Amino acid sequence: MSVWTELVGQEPVVETLQAALADPAHLTHAWLFTGPPGSGRSNAARAFAAALQCENGGCGECHSCTTARSGSHPDIAVIRTDGLTIGIDTAREYVRKAALRPALGRWQVLIVEDADRLTDQAANALLKAIEEPASHTVWMLCAPAVEDVMITVRSRCRPVLLRTPPTDAIAGLLVSRDGIEPELAHAAAAASQGHIGRARGLARDPEARERRRAILAIPLGIRSLGDCLAAAQAINEEATARAAAIADVADERETSDLRASWGVEERGRRPAGYAGEASRLERDQKRRRTRLARDGIDGVLLDLLAFCRDVVAVQCASGAPLVNADVASDVETAARMWTPESTLRRIDAIVECREALDANAAAQLALERMMIGFLP
């Protein structure tokens, strides 16, 4: 299985990257992978990185390909963040690495998974390394859209646009790679709305499917202001709890590592400078919790948006395929109870909530306002 196998529905992208491998004239030293969430931006960058190191263009079987897939290749560095931003210190660390010669491979490859989260200072720190890269260095930036990256950085990168993978392609991958039953694979692929990772999660996790069904039941359960407040609180608390479950483990590991690196004992003296590092780590951990909770809420909003989309489809485009075919009876009930105008009002409420959360509004208040828009 080659490194390109999992880039489902991205045939034009694969052709572009393979052409760059085949002809040095097409190989630039800075690439910008963009596309909607779940389209496989970072997967495409990782596959390309592996193919650059592979003498056979990404065979998937050699030592370079297998170590690249496992994340242990010494000449492929992935820059990611669990927080809201990638800061200048992190950027400078990888700029220094970019100047080193490859240890084993043919290229020094640096992948920035969330280039849209680079602070202005961090982006400026990367700029010169991208503008005048070492001859053996390739930068790969990933972001939802070209506009999400500082103009001076993106203007020096070759763009690669990924599309939303088709449902059938995602379902086929789930069947062939994960051994999922075809019917379940297709339902999960449709419900994921083109997000490969989410489709896999839905197909493999019965609890995830139950949570989704509970979310899709919310619109028909809104009858009063009390229902609105209760639904908003439930969404916020669920997202916060799930974020905490992930963050608690990471926080404990990072705090322990920091204490060990500074030689700090439980009740011993703190070396000079430790308090500042501990405070910085605490701020980063808090930002990570916020991001994880907001991501969880956004997943709920996307599910609700897909439900309302299906209602509009039933009301105005009879016969159109449904995203949430497994709850078709609820969709049809809502289509009878709501008017097309009121369905669009609910869609507007969801979109406004997402925009408010992007602007850092209080999650609970933004969700309550949205739910009020769901009242009959």
N, C-alpha and C positions, 0 to 999 in steps of 0.2 A: 504494500500500500504506500503510494508516494505521499510526499508532504502536502500535495495539493488536493488530496481526496476529500478532506473535510470542508473545503471551500465550496459548499453546495450553492448552485445557482449563480456562480461568479465566473462563468467561463470567459467573458471578455477580460476580466482582471487577470486571470491565470495566463491568458495569451499575452497580455502586456508584460507581465513579469517574466515569463519564459523568454520572450523576445529580448528583454534586457539581459538575461543570462547568456543568451546565444550570441549577442552582438555587443561588444564593449561600447560601441557608439551610442547604444540605447541605455547604458547604465550610468545613472547620475548618482551623486553622493548624498542626496537628501530627497526623501520621499514623504508625501503626506497622504495617508490613507483616511478617507472620509466615508461616511455612510450612516444610516440610521442605527439605533441601538439593536444589538443582536445580529447585525449583518455579517459580523466576522472581521472587523477592522484589525484587531490585534492578532487574530488567527492568520490573516493574510500576511501581516508583517512578520510573524514568527515563521510562517512557511517560507517566505521569501528569504529570511535570514538563514534558515536551514539550507535552502537551495544554494545560496551564495557560498556556503562553506562546503557543500557537497561537490565532489568531482563529477558526479553524474546528474547534476541539475535538480537534486531533490528526490533521490530514489526512495527515501524513507527507511532504508534498511542498513545503511552504513553507520559507522561510529559517529560521524558528524551529525547525521540526521537524528539518530536516537538520542544523543546527548542534547541536541537542540530541542527535541520534543519534550524531554524530561526537565529542561530548564537548567541543565548542568554544564552546558558548553561554555568554556572559559572566555570565548571571544564574542559571546552574545549577551548583552546586558539589557535587562528590561527595567525601565523606570516607571514605577507605578506609585499610586498613593491611596491610602485609606481615608485621607482627610479631604478637606475641601480644595486644597491648593497644593501645587508643587513649588517649593520655595527655592530661593537663590542658592542656599547651601547645597541642596541636593543637585541642582543644575551644575554648579561648579565642580562637584565631585565627579560627575560623569563627563564633563568637558575635559578634565584631567585624564580620565580613562581613555577618552577618544584619541588622545595624542599618543597613546602607547601602541606599540606594534602588536599584531596578533600573537598570542602564545602558541596556538596550535593550528588555527584555521587560516584561511586566506584573507579574511577581512575582520576588522574590528567593527561589530554591528551594535548600535545602540537604538533601542526601541522605546519611545516615549508613549506609553499606553493612553494617557489622558492629557494630550498636549493642550486641550482647552482649559486645563486646570493650572497651567503655568502662570505664575504671577508675572507682571510686567518685568520685574527685575530678573526673574529666572529666564524668561524668554530672551531678554537682552544678553544674559550670560551665555545662552546657547547660540545667539545670532552669529558671532564671529566664527565659532566652531563649524556652524553649518555653512556660512558664507565662504570660508576658506578651510575646508576640511583637509585632514591629512590624506595622503594618496591611498591609504589602506583602510579608511574609515567610511562607513555608510550609516547615515542617520535615517530613522523611520519614525515619523510622528503619526499618531492616530487621534482623530477628533470626529465628533458628529458631523461638522460642516466646516468648509474652508474658512468661513467668516469667524469661526470660533478661535482661530489662531491669529496671533499678531501679524499684521500685514507684512512687516519687514521680514518675518520668518517664513511665512507661507509663500512669499514671492520668490524665495530661493529653493523651494521644494517642487518636485514633480508630483502633480496631483494624481491620485488613483481613487476613483469613485466606485464604491460598492453599492449594490442595490439590495432591496429587501428580498431575501430568498423566497422563491415560490413555496407554497404549502406542500406540494407533492415532493419537492426536492428535500425539504426538511424531514418529511415523513420517511422518505427512502433512506436518509442517513440514520434516523432512529432505528429503523428496521435492520439495516446492514451493520451498523456500528454497535448498537446497544442491545440488539435482540428483542426489541419491543414488538408486540403483536401489531400487525398492520392497522387494524381498526383503531386501537388506542393511539398509535403513532400519528395517524392522520388527524384524530381529534385534538391531540396535544399540539400538533403543528399548526392547526387552524386557530386554536385558542391563543397560541403564543404571538400571533400577528407578525410572524416573520422573525421572531427572536429565537435563535437556535438554542441558546443556553436555557431559556425559560421553557422551551418545548421539551427539552431533555428532563428538566426538573419536574414538569407536570407528568411526563410519561413514567418517570421512575418513582415518584413520591405520591402515594395515595393521600397523605395529609395535605400536600399542596393542592391537589385536586379538590379536596373538601373545602379548603380555605377559599378557593376560587368560587365554588358554588355558593358559599355563604356570602361572598361579596356580590355576586350577581343577583342574589335574592334581596339585596338592600332596596333597590328602587321601588319594588312592589310593596315593601313593608313600610314606606313612609306615608303616614296618615295624619300626623300632628306635629306641632313644634317639638313636643317631647321626643317623638321618634327621631327627629332631625338631630337633636342634641345627643341622644343616646347613640345613634349611628356614628356621628362624628367622633365621639369619645371612644367608641369601640375601635374604630379604624386607627386613631392616634395611639391608643394604648397597645394595640397589637403590634403596630410598627415599632413603637418604642421598646417593647419587650423583646421583639426579635432582634432589634439592633443591639440591645444590651447583651443578649445571649452570645452574639458574635464578638462584640467589643470587650466583654469581660475577660474572655480567654486571651485576646491579643494584649489587653492592658496589663494583665498579670505577667505575661511573658516579657513584655517590653520593660516593665518596671523592674522585674528581677534581673534582666540583662543589664539595665543601667546601673543598678546597685552593685552588681558583680564587677562591671567594668571600672567603677570608681572605688571598689573595695569598701563599700559601705556595709556595716553590720546593722542589725536590727536596732540596737540602742547605742551604737557607737557614735563617734564624732563624724561630722560631715566634712569632707575635704573642701577647700575653697573652690568655688565654681560649680559644685554639685547642685546647690539649690537652684541655680539658674537653669541648669540642664533639666532638672526634675520639673521645674515650672514650665519649661518649653514643652517637655513631653506631655505634661498634663493638658496643656492647651491643645496640642495636636490630637490627643485622645478624645477630648471633648468635641473637637471638630469632626472627628471620625464618627462618633456616635450620632451627631446631628446629620451627617451625610447619609449614614446607613438608614436612619429613621425616615429621612426625606425620600430616599430611594424606595423604601418600602411603601410609603404613602403613594408615591407616584405610580407604582405598580398597580395599586388599588384603583387609582383614577383612570389608568389606561383600560383596566377591565370594565369599569363603569362606562367609559367612553365607547368601548366596543359593543357593549350591551345596547346603548342608545343608538349606535349606528345600525345595529340589527333591527331595532324597532322602526327606524326610518325606512330601512330597506323593505320591511314587510308592509309599511304604510304606503310607500310611494314607488316601490320597484318590485312588484310581486315576482317571485321566482329567482331573485338574486340570492346567491349563496350566503349563508350566515357564518359569521365568525364563531358564534357560540351555538352551534347546531345541537349540542348536547342539552341545552336548556331552551329549545325551540318553543316549548309550550309556554314558558314564562315570557318569552319575547312576544309571542302572539297575544298573550293576555294583555301585556303592556300596550301593544299596538291597538287593541280594541279600547282600552281605557283612556289612552292619551290621544290628543290630536297631534298632527304633524308639527304644528306650531309649538305646542307644549314640549314635545320631544326635543325640538331645536333649542328651546329655552333651557332644558336640562343639560344639553351638550354645551351651551354657552357657559353655564354655571361651572361645569367641570373644567373647561378651558381657562376660565377666570381664576379658578382655584390653583391650577398648575402655574399660571403666571404669578399669582400672589406668592406661592411658595418659592418660586425662582427669585422673587424680590425679597426673600427672607421674612415673609410675614409669619406671625405666630400660627403654627400648624392647626391647633385646635380651633382658633377663630376662623381660619380660612376654610376648614372643613365644615364648620357649622353654617357658614354663609352659603357654601355650596349645597348643603343638604336642604336648606330652606328653599333653594331653587327647585328641589324635587317635590315640593308639596303640590298636591292636586290643584 
